[in-house]
Amino acid sequence: MTNREEKNCILSDFLRIISHISDNEYQKRIWILNKGPECQAFDDAVCDFFDLGECIFEDYVGYKITHKQQQILNQFRNEFEKFSDDHDFPEEFIDTPEWAKIMDMAKEVLKAFDYKKN
């Protein structure tokens, strides 16, 4: 796998995590009800977002991310970090206006990257 292909895979996985953060139906089914076929907890989504995101945030140019995409992604990261620092249990926040704002911001990121679910 070339470096470019590897970066494309990392970015694709990263955007998939953001798509989960944007999808209330997914969250209720997986994070709260633990119904498959996927297996993920909210904590996993948070860790995956920041772990994968670290290399992307440090090398926007290498990931061919535009300035506008970078700005939207940075805004989302900042808000998601504040939110995830204060909230651990999705069943307590899933239907709050604060979480709705996070989901809307995630949708804006996906839109900026023209991301389509497979």
Secondary structure, DSSP 4 states (H G I P E B T S, - for coil): --HHHHHHHHHHHHHHHHHHHH-HHHIIIIIIT--SS----HHHHHHHHHHHHHHHHH-TGGGT--HHHHHHHHHHHHHHHHHHHH---HHHHTTSHHHHHHHHHHHHHHHHTT----
